[in-house]
Amino acid sequence: MEILFVLIPVSVVIVLIIGGLFLWAVKSGQFEDMEGPAHRILMDDDTPTQPKRVQ
């Protein structure tokens, strides 16, 4: 039963840390463009790349 006196404050601290990290990610713009990377992978780059010459 005494372990609850340790586990409850530790879990509250962990929740506060996770909440703070989530708010930091939202404020720094991590979730602004959720569709951009998914569309960017479908864009075709028409310029061919030159193969590297082996010496």
CHARMM-style PDB file with segment names, atoms N, HN, CA, C and O in Angstrom:
ATOM      1  N   MET     1       0.818  -1.201   0.000  1.00  0.00      PROA
ATOM      2  CA  MET     1       0.000   0.000   0.000  1.00  0.00      PROA
ATOM      3  C   MET     1       0.857   1.258   0.000  1.00  0.00      PROA
ATOM      4  O   MET     1       0.467   2.280  -0.564  1.00  0.00      PROA
ATOM      5  N   GLU     2       2.028   1.182   0.635  1.00  0.00      PROA
ATOM      6  HN  GLU     2       2.345   0.351   1.093  1.00  0.00      PROA
ATOM      7  CA  GLU     2       2.898   2.350   0.702  1.00  0.00      PROA
ATOM      8  C   GLU     2       3.485   2.706  -0.654  1.00  0.00      PROA
ATOM      9  O   GLU     2       3.894   3.846  -0.879  1.00  0.00      PROA
ATOM     10  N   ILE     3       3.529   1.734  -1.559  1.00  0.00      PROA
ATOM     11  HN  ILE     3       3.197   0.808  -1.377  1.00  0.00      PROA
ATOM     12  CA  ILE     3       4.088   1.995  -2.888  1.00  0.00      PROA
ATOM     13  C   ILE     3       3.233   3.002  -3.646  1.00  0.00      PROA
ATOM     14  O   ILE     3       3.735   3.694  -4.532  1.00  0.00      PROA
ATOM     15  N   LEU     4       1.942   3.094  -3.310  1.00  0.00      PROA
ATOM     16  HN  LEU     4       1.534   2.532  -2.591  1.00  0.00      PROA
ATOM     17  CA  LEU     4       1.070   4.073  -3.964  1.00  0.00      PROA
ATOM     18  C   LEU     4       1.495   5.497  -3.659  1.00  0.00      PROA
ATOM     19  O   LEU     4       1.279   6.394  -4.474  1.00  0.00      PROA
ATOM     20  N   PHE     5       2.097   5.720  -2.495  1.00  0.00      PROA
ATOM     21  HN  PHE     5       2.273   4.991  -1.833  1.00  0.00      PROA
ATOM     22  CA  PHE     5       2.577   7.056  -2.149  1.00  0.00      PROA
ATOM     23  C   PHE     5       3.753   7.464  -3.036  1.00  0.00      PROA
ATOM     24  O   PHE     5       4.074   8.648  -3.137  1.00  0.00      PROA
ATOM     25  N   VAL     6       4.385   6.504  -3.668  1.00  0.00      PROA
ATOM     26  HN  VAL     6       4.125   5.542  -3.586  1.00  0.00      PROA
ATOM     27  CA  VAL     6       5.475   6.791  -4.595  1.00  0.00      PROA
ATOM     28  C   VAL     6       4.966   6.803  -6.032  1.00  0.00      PROA
ATOM     29  O   VAL     6       5.315   7.691  -6.809  1.00  0.00      PROA
ATOM     30  N   LEU     7       4.142   5.819  -6.386  1.00  0.00      PROA
ATOM     31  HN  LEU     7       3.859   5.097  -5.755  1.00  0.00      PROA
ATOM     32  CA  LEU     7       3.710   5.662  -7.764  1.00  0.00      PROA
ATOM     33  C   LEU     7       2.784   6.783  -8.238  1.00  0.00      PROA
ATOM     34  O   LEU     7       2.873   7.202  -9.392  1.00  0.00      PROA
ATOM     35  N   ILE     8       1.913   7.264  -7.386  1.00  0.00      PROA
ATOM     36  HN  ILE     8       1.841   6.923  -6.449  1.00  0.00      PROA
ATOM     37  CA  ILE     8       0.980   8.318  -7.800  1.00  0.00      PROA
ATOM     38  C   ILE     8       1.716   9.623  -8.104  1.00  0.00      PROA
ATOM     39  O   ILE     8       1.455  10.206  -9.156  1.00  0.00      PROA
ATOM     40  N   PRO     9       2.613  10.116  -7.257  1.00  0.00      PROA
ATOM     41  CA  PRO     9       3.339  11.338  -7.634  1.00  0.00      PROA
ATOM     42  C   PRO     9       4.244  11.150  -8.852  1.00  0.00      PROA
ATOM     43  O   PRO     9       4.393  12.067  -9.660  1.00  0.00      PROA
ATOM     44  N   VAL    10       4.844   9.978  -8.986  1.00  0.00      PROA
ATOM     45  HN  VAL    10       4.724   9.233  -8.329  1.00  0.00      PROA
ATOM     46  CA  VAL    10       5.691   9.726 -10.147  1.00  0.00      PROA
ATOM     47  C   VAL    10       4.854   9.743 -11.426  1.00  0.00      PROA
ATOM     48  O   VAL    10       5.276  10.311 -12.433  1.00  0.00      PROA
ATOM     49  N   SER    11       3.688   9.133 -11.393  1.00  0.00      PROA
ATOM     50  HN  SER    11       3.345   8.672 -10.574  1.00  0.00      PROA
ATOM     51  CA  SER    11       2.829   9.125 -12.576  1.00  0.00      PROA
ATOM     52  C   SER    11       2.312  10.525 -12.898  1.00  0.00      PROA
ATOM     53  O   SER    11       2.170  10.873 -14.070  1.00  0.00      PROA
ATOM     54  N   VAL    12       2.032  11.322 -11.887  1.00  0.00      PROA
ATOM     55  HN  VAL    12       2.147  11.039 -10.935  1.00  0.00      PROA
ATOM     56  CA  VAL    12       1.591  12.700 -12.130  1.00  0.00      PROA
ATOM     57  C   VAL    12       2.715  13.505 -12.777  1.00  0.00      PROA
ATOM     58  O   VAL    12       2.464  14.293 -13.690  1.00  0.00      PROA
ATOM     59  N   VAL    13       3.934  13.319 -12.320  1.00  0.00      PROA
ATOM     60  HN  VAL    13       4.138  12.680 -11.579  1.00  0.00      PROA
ATOM     61  CA  VAL    13       5.079  14.019 -12.915  1.00  0.00      PROA
ATOM     62  C   VAL    13       5.277  13.586 -14.366  1.00  0.00      PROA
ATOM     63  O   VAL    13       5.549  14.424 -15.227  1.00  0.00      PROA
ATOM     64  N   ILE    14       5.147  12.307 -14.644  1.00  0.00      PROA
ATOM     65  HN  ILE    14       4.927  11.627 -13.945  1.00  0.00      PROA
ATOM     66  CA  ILE    14       5.290  11.815 -16.017  1.00  0.00      PROA
ATOM     67  C   ILE    14       4.201  12.396 -16.908  1.00  0.00      PROA
ATOM     68  O   ILE    14       4.484  12.788 -18.040  1.00  0.00      PROA
ATOM     69  N   VAL    15       2.972  12.459 -16.430  1.00  0.00      PROA
ATOM     70  HN  VAL    15       2.742  12.140 -15.511  1.00  0.00      PROA
ATOM     71  CA  VAL    15       1.882  13.039 -17.214  1.00  0.00      PROA
ATOM     72  C   VAL    15       2.136  14.516 -17.482  1.00  0.00      PROA
ATOM     73  O   VAL    15       1.869  14.996 -18.584  1.00  0.00      PROA
ATOM     74  N   LEU    16       2.644  15.238 -16.500  1.00  0.00      PROA
ATOM     75  HN  LEU    16       2.861  14.848 -15.605  1.00  0.00      PROA
ATOM     76  CA  LEU    16       2.949  16.657 -16.703  1.00  0.00      PROA
ATOM     77  C   LEU    16       4.072  16.842 -17.714  1.00  0.00      PROA
ATOM     78  O   LEU    16       4.021  17.771 -18.520  1.00  0.00      PROA
ATOM     79  N   ILE    17       5.068  15.993 -17.690  1.00  0.00      PROA
ATOM     80  HN  ILE    17       5.110  15.238 -17.035  1.00  0.00      PROA
ATOM     81  CA  ILE    17       6.158  16.075 -18.668  1.00  0.00      PROA
ATOM     82  C   ILE    17       5.646  15.789 -20.070  1.00  0.00      PROA
ATOM     83  O   ILE    17       5.987  16.505 -21.011  1.00  0.00      PROA
ATOM     84  N   ILE    18       4.830  14.748 -20.221  1.00  0.00      PROA
ATOM     85  HN  ILE    18       4.553  14.167 -19.456  1.00  0.00      PROA
ATOM     86  CA  ILE    18       4.281  14.415 -21.534  1.00  0.00      PROA
ATOM     87  C   ILE    18       3.370  15.532 -22.032  1.00  0.00      PROA
ATOM     88  O   ILE    18       3.415  15.887 -23.209  1.00  0.00      PROA
ATOM     89  N   GLY    19       2.553  16.081 -21.157  1.00  0.00      PROA
ATOM     90  HN  GLY    19       2.517  15.792 -20.200  1.00  0.00      PROA
ATOM     91  CA  GLY    19       1.693  17.199 -21.544  1.00  0.00      PROA
ATOM     92  C   GLY    19       2.494  18.421 -21.956  1.00  0.00      PROA
ATOM     93  O   GLY    19       2.142  19.099 -22.921  1.00  0.00      PROA
ATOM     94  N   GLY    20       3.572  18.709 -21.231  1.00  0.00      PROA
ATOM     95  HN  GLY    20       3.858  18.158 -20.446  1.00  0.00      PROA
ATOM     96  CA  GLY    20       4.429  19.831 -21.597  1.00  0.00      PROA
ATOM     97  C   GLY    20       5.107  19.624 -22.938  1.00  0.00      PROA
ATOM     98  O   GLY    20       5.204  20.557 -23.736  1.00  0.00      PROA
ATOM     99  N   LEU    21       5.578  18.407 -23.195  1.00  0.00      PROA
ATOM    100  HN  LEU    21       5.499  17.650 -22.546  1.00  0.00      PROA
ATOM    101  CA  LEU    21       6.185  18.114 -24.487  1.00  0.00      PROA
ATOM    102  C   LEU    21       5.173  18.228 -25.621  1.00  0.00      PROA
ATOM    103  O   LEU    21       5.507  18.711 -26.703  1.00  0.00      PROA
ATOM    104  N   PHE    22       3.953  17.793 -25.386  1.00  0.00      PROA
ATOM    105  HN  PHE    22       3.682  17.401 -24.507  1.00  0.00      PROA
ATOM    106  CA  PHE    22       2.919  17.904 -26.404  1.00  0.00      PROA
ATOM    107  C   PHE    22       2.590  19.364 -26.694  1.00  0.00      PROA
ATOM    108  O   PHE    22       2.465  19.750 -27.856  1.00  0.00      PROA
ATOM    109  N   LEU    23       2.450  20.180 -25.647  1.00  0.00      PROA
ATOM    110  HN  LEU    23       2.553  19.866 -24.703  1.00  0.00      PROA
ATOM    111  CA  LEU    23       2.173  21.598 -25.860  1.00  0.00      PROA
ATOM    112  C   LEU    23       3.330  22.291 -26.569  1.00  0.00      PROA
ATOM    113  O   LEU    23       3.101  23.158 -27.413  1.00  0.00      PROA
ATOM    114  N   TRP    24       4.559  21.928 -26.245  1.00  0.00      PROA
ATOM    115  HN  TRP    24       4.745  21.224 -25.560  1.00  0.00      PROA
ATOM    116  CA  TRP    24       5.719  22.491 -26.933  1.00  0.00      PROA
ATOM    117  C   TRP    24       5.684  22.124 -28.416  1.00  0.00      PROA
ATOM    118  O   TRP    24       5.973  22.966 -29.267  1.00  0.00      PROA
ATOM    119  N   ALA    25       5.329  20.868 -28.735  1.00  0.00      PROA
ATOM    120  HN  ALA    25       5.094  20.185 -28.044  1.00  0.00      PROA
ATOM    121  CA  ALA    25       5.274  20.435 -30.132  1.00  0.00      PROA
ATOM    122  C   ALA    25       4.179  21.178 -30.892  1.00  0.00      PROA
ATOM    123  O   ALA    25       4.365  21.532 -32.057  1.00  0.00      PROA
ATOM    124  N   VAL    26       3.048  21.415 -30.250  1.00  0.00      PROA
ATOM    125  HN  VAL    26       2.896  21.128 -29.305  1.00  0.00      PROA
ATOM    126  CA  VAL    26       1.959  22.140 -30.909  1.00  0.00      PROA
ATOM    127  C   VAL    26       2.355  23.592 -31.153  1.00  0.00      PROA
ATOM    128  O   VAL    26       2.107  24.131 -32.232  1.00  0.00      PROA
ATOM    129  N   LYS    27       2.971  24.226 -30.156  1.00  0.00      PROA
ATOM    130  HN  LYS    27       3.173  23.789 -29.280  1.00  0.00      PROA
ATOM    131  CA  LYS    27       3.350  25.634 -30.295  1.00  0.00      PROA
ATOM    132  C   LYS    27       4.505  25.837 -31.266  1.00  0.00      PROA
ATOM    133  O   LYS    27       4.631  26.914 -31.850  1.00  0.00      PROA
ATOM    134  N   SER    28       5.348  24.832 -31.451  1.00  0.00      PROA
ATOM    135  HN  SER    28       5.246  23.958 -30.976  1.00  0.00      PROA
ATOM    136  CA  SER    28       6.477  24.982 -32.364  1.00  0.00      PROA
ATOM    137  C   SER    28       6.125  24.606 -33.792  1.00  0.00      PROA
ATOM    138  O   SER    28       6.986  24.671 -34.669  1.00  0.00      PROA
ATOM    139  N   GLY    29       4.878  24.213 -34.050  1.00  0.00      PROA
ATOM    140  HN  GLY    29       4.178  24.161 -33.337  1.00  0.00      PROA
ATOM    141  CA  GLY    29       4.431  23.972 -35.417  1.00  0.00      PROA
ATOM    142  C   GLY    29       4.669  22.568 -35.928  1.00  0.00      PROA
ATOM    143  O   GLY    29       4.711  22.364 -37.142  1.00  0.00      PROA
ATOM    144  N   GLN    30       4.823  21.611 -35.067  1.00  0.00      PROA
ATOM    145  HN  GLN    30       4.788  21.776 -34.082  1.00  0.00      PROA
ATOM    146  CA  GLN    30       5.072  20.248 -35.509  1.00  0.00      PROA
ATOM    147  C   GLN    30       3.853  19.626 -36.196  1.00  0.00      PROA
ATOM    148  O   GLN    30       3.998  18.699 -36.992  1.00  0.00      PROA
ATOM    149  N   PHE    31       2.671  20.123 -35.896  1.00  0.00      PROA
ATOM    150  HN  PHE    31       2.553  20.876 -35.249  1.00  0.00      PROA
ATOM    151  CA  PHE    31       1.453  19.525 -36.434  1.00  0.00      PROA
ATOM    152  C   PHE    31       0.761  20.436 -37.440  1.00  0.00      PROA
ATOM    153  O   PHE    31      -0.428  20.260 -37.708  1.00  0.00      PROA
ATOM    154  N   GLU    32       1.472  21.397 -37.998  1.00  0.00      PROA
ATOM    155  HN  GLU    32       2.437  21.540 -37.781  1.00  0.00      PROA
ATOM    156  CA  GLU    32       0.860  22.349 -38.921  1.00  0.00      PROA
ATOM    157  C   GLU    32       0.500  21.702 -40.258  1.00  0.00      PROA
ATOM    158  O   GLU    32      -0.630  21.846 -40.726  1.00  0.00      PROA
ATOM    159  N   ASP    33       1.427  21.003 -40.867  1.00  0.00      PROA
ATOM    160  HN  ASP    33       2.345  20.885 -40.487  1.00  0.00      PROA
ATOM    161  CA  ASP    33       1.212  20.458 -42.206  1.00  0.00      PROA
ATOM    162  C   ASP    33       1.254  18.939 -42.144  1.00  0.00      PROA
ATOM    163  O   ASP    33       2.311  18.329 -42.308  1.00  0.00      PROA
ATOM    164  N   MET    34       0.105  18.339 -41.907  1.00  0.00      PROA
ATOM    165  HN  MET    34      -0.753  18.834 -41.774  1.00  0.00      PROA
ATOM    166  CA  MET    34       0.059  16.887 -41.791  1.00  0.00      PROA
ATOM    167  C   MET    34      -0.037  16.193 -43.145  1.00  0.00      PROA
ATOM    168  O   MET    34       0.325  15.022 -43.255  1.00  0.00      PROA
ATOM    169  N   GLU    35      -0.513  16.885 -44.175  1.00  0.00      PROA
ATOM    170  HN  GLU    35      -0.807  17.837 -44.085  1.00  0.00      PROA
ATOM    171  CA  GLU    35      -0.695  16.261 -45.479  1.00  0.00      PROA
ATOM    172  C   GLU    35       0.467  16.516 -46.428  1.00  0.00      PROA
ATOM    173  O   GLU    35       0.603  15.817 -47.432  1.00  0.00      PROA
ATOM    174  N   GLY    36       1.298  17.494 -46.132  1.00  0.00      PROA
ATOM    175  HN  GLY    36       1.187  18.061 -45.316  1.00  0.00      PROA
ATOM    176  CA  GLY    36       2.394  17.848 -47.027  1.00  0.00      PROA
ATOM    177  C   GLY    36       3.358  16.707 -47.306  1.00  0.00      PROA
ATOM    178  O   GLY    36       3.631  16.427 -48.474  1.00  0.00      PROA
ATOM    179  N   PRO    37       3.890  16.032 -46.283  1.00  0.00      PROA
ATOM    180  CA  PRO    37       4.816  14.934 -46.558  1.00  0.00      PROA
ATOM    181  C   PRO    37       4.169  13.781 -47.332  1.00  0.00      PROA
ATOM    182  O   PRO    37       4.835  13.125 -48.133  1.00  0.00      PROA
ATOM    183  N   ALA    38       2.902  13.536 -47.102  1.00  0.00      PROA
ATOM    184  HN  ALA    38       2.361  14.069 -46.452  1.00  0.00      PROA
ATOM    185  CA  ALA    38       2.229  12.454 -47.833  1.00  0.00      PROA
ATOM    186  C   ALA    38       2.083  12.800 -49.313  1.00  0.00      PROA
ATOM    187  O   ALA    38       2.175  11.915 -50.164  1.00  0.00      PROA
ATOM    188  N   HSD    39       1.858  14.066 -49.627  1.00  0.00      PROA
ATOM    189  HN  HSD    39       1.783  14.785 -48.935  1.00  0.00      PROA
ATOM    190  CA  HSD    39       1.741  14.476 -51.021  1.00  0.00      PROA
ATOM    191  C   HSD    39       3.118  14.636 -51.661  1.00  0.00      PROA
ATOM    192  O   HSD    39       3.279  14.395 -52.857  1.00  0.00      PROA
ATOM    193  N   ARG    40       4.097  15.035 -50.882  1.00  0.00      PROA
ATOM    194  HN  ARG    40       3.967  15.230 -49.910  1.00  0.00      PROA
ATOM    195  CA  ARG    40       5.438  15.271 -51.414  1.00  0.00      PROA
ATOM    196  C   ARG    40       6.069  13.988 -51.928  1.00  0.00      PROA
ATOM    197  O   ARG    40       6.856  14.030 -52.874  1.00  0.00      PROA
ATOM    198  N   ILE    41       5.744  12.852 -51.332  1.00  0.00      PROA
ATOM    199  HN  ILE    41       5.105  12.818 -50.564  1.00  0.00      PROA
ATOM    200  CA  ILE    41       6.340  11.596 -51.770  1.00  0.00      PROA
ATOM    201  C   ILE    41       5.805  11.186 -53.144  1.00  0.00      PROA
ATOM    202  O   ILE    41       6.448  10.418 -53.860  1.00  0.00      PROA
ATOM    203  N   LEU    42       4.628  11.699 -53.507  1.00  0.00      PROA
ATOM    204  HN  LEU    42       4.106  12.322 -52.926  1.00  0.00      PROA
ATOM    205  CA  LEU    42       4.043  11.368 -54.798  1.00  0.00      PROA
ATOM    206  C   LEU    42       4.521  12.270 -55.921  1.00  0.00      PROA
ATOM    207  O   LEU    42       4.327  11.946 -57.092  1.00  0.00      PROA
ATOM    208  N   MET    43       5.142  13.394 -55.591  1.00  0.00      PROA
ATOM    209  HN  MET    43       5.300  13.657 -54.639  1.00  0.00      PROA
ATOM    210  CA  MET    43       5.636  14.312 -56.610  1.00  0.00      PROA
ATOM    211  C   MET    43       6.834  13.688 -57.316  1.00  0.00      PROA
ATOM    212  O   MET    43       7.757  13.182 -56.676  1.00  0.00      PROA
ATOM    213  N   ASP    44       6.802  13.734 -58.649  1.00  0.00      PROA
ATOM    214  HN  ASP    44       6.053  14.145 -59.168  1.00  0.00      PROA
ATOM    215  CA  ASP    44       7.857  13.145 -59.442  1.00  0.00      PROA
ATOM    216  C   ASP    44       8.858  14.226 -59.834  1.00  0.00      PROA
ATOM    217  O   ASP    44       8.477  15.283 -60.338  1.00  0.00      PROA
ATOM    218  N   ASP    45      10.116  13.961 -59.604  1.00  0.00      PROA
ATOM    219  HN  ASP    45      10.426  13.103 -59.195  1.00  0.00      PROA
ATOM    220  CA  ASP    45      11.170  14.869 -60.006  1.00  0.00      PROA
ATOM    221  C   ASP    45      11.610  14.453 -61.406  1.00  0.00      PROA
ATOM    222  O   ASP    45      12.181  13.377 -61.585  1.00  0.00      PROA
ATOM    223  N   ASP    46      11.345  15.307 -62.405  1.00  0.00      PROA
ATOM    224  HN  ASP    46      10.881  16.181 -62.260  1.00  0.00      PROA
ATOM    225  CA  ASP    46      11.599  14.944 -63.793  1.00  0.00      PROA
ATOM    226  C   ASP    46      13.062  15.082 -64.201  1.00  0.00      PROA
ATOM    227  O   ASP    46      13.438  14.629 -65.282  1.00  0.00      PROA
ATOM    228  N   THR    47      13.869  15.677 -63.389  1.00  0.00      PROA
ATOM    229  HN  THR    47      13.563  16.045 -62.511  1.00  0.00      PROA
ATOM    230  CA  THR    47      15.277  15.823 -63.748  1.00  0.00      PROA
ATOM    231  C   THR    47      16.019  14.544 -63.387  1.00  0.00      PROA
ATOM    232  O   THR    47      16.068  14.160 -62.218  1.00  0.00      PROA
ATOM    233  N   PRO    48      16.602  13.879 -64.396  1.00  0.00      PROA
ATOM    234  CA  PRO    48      17.328  12.639 -64.093  1.00  0.00      PROA
ATOM    235  C   PRO    48      18.642  12.950 -63.381  1.00  0.00      PROA
ATOM    236  O   PRO    48      19.277  13.974 -63.631  1.00  0.00      PROA
ATOM    237  N   THR    49      19.017  12.076 -62.524  1.00  0.00      PROA
ATOM    238  HN  THR    49      18.501  11.244 -62.321  1.00  0.00      PROA
ATOM    239  CA  THR    49      20.281  12.259 -61.813  1.00  0.00      PROA
ATOM    240  C   THR    49      21.383  11.545 -62.573  1.00  0.00      PROA
ATOM    241  O   THR    49      21.161  10.492 -63.170  1.00  0.00      PROA
ATOM    242  N   GLN    50      22.559  12.123 -62.545  1.00  0.00      PROA
ATOM    243  HN  GLN    50      22.740  12.978 -62.060  1.00  0.00      PROA
ATOM    244  CA  GLN    50      23.709  11.520 -63.212  1.00  0.00      PROA
ATOM    245  C   GLN    50      24.315  10.458 -62.305  1.00  0.00      PROA
ATOM    246  O   GLN    50      24.546  10.712 -61.123  1.00  0.00      PROA
ATOM    247  N   PRO    51      24.574   9.277 -62.845  1.00  0.00      PROA
ATOM    248  CA  PRO    51      25.216   8.258 -62.000  1.00  0.00      PROA
ATOM    249  C   PRO    51      26.645   8.669 -61.674  1.00  0.00      PROA
ATOM    250  O   PRO    51      27.310   9.326 -62.475  1.00  0.00      PROA
ATOM    251  N   LYS    52      27.101   8.284 -60.515  1.00  0.00      PROA
ATOM    252  HN  LYS    52      26.560   7.750 -59.865  1.00  0.00      PROA
ATOM    253  CA  LYS    52      28.471   8.594 -60.118  1.00  0.00      PROA
ATOM    254  C   LYS    52      29.452   7.750 -60.924  1.00  0.00      PROA
ATOM    255  O   LYS    52      29.236   6.563 -61.169  1.00  0.00      PROA
ATOM    256  N   ARG    53      30.524   8.399 -61.322  1.00  0.00      PROA
ATOM    257  HN  ARG    53      30.700   9.364 -61.123  1.00  0.00      PROA
ATOM    258  CA  ARG    53      31.543   7.701 -62.109  1.00  0.00      PROA
ATOM    259  C   ARG    53      32.468   6.931 -61.171  1.00  0.00      PROA
ATOM    260  O   ARG    53      32.945   7.457 -60.165  1.00  0.00      PROA
ATOM    261  N   VAL    54      32.700   5.706 -61.519  1.00  0.00      PROA
ATOM    262  HN  VAL    54      32.313   5.279 -62.336  1.00  0.00      PROA
ATOM    263  CA  VAL    54      33.609   4.876 -60.746  1.00  0.00      PROA
ATOM    264  C   VAL    54      34.990   4.990 -61.371  1.00  0.00      PROA
ATOM    265  O   VAL    54      35.140   4.811 -62.580  1.00  0.00      PROA
ATOM    266  N   GLN    55      35.976   5.278 -60.579  1.00  0.00      PROA
ATOM    267  HN  GLN    55      35.854   5.423 -59.597  1.00  0.00      PROA
ATOM    268  CA  GLN    55      37.321   5.452 -61.109  1.00  0.00      PROA
ATOM    269  C   GLN    55      38.139   4.220 -60.922  1.00  0.00      PROA
ATOM    270  OT1 GLN    55      39.306   4.189 -61.312  1.00  0.00      PROA
TER     271      GLN     55
END
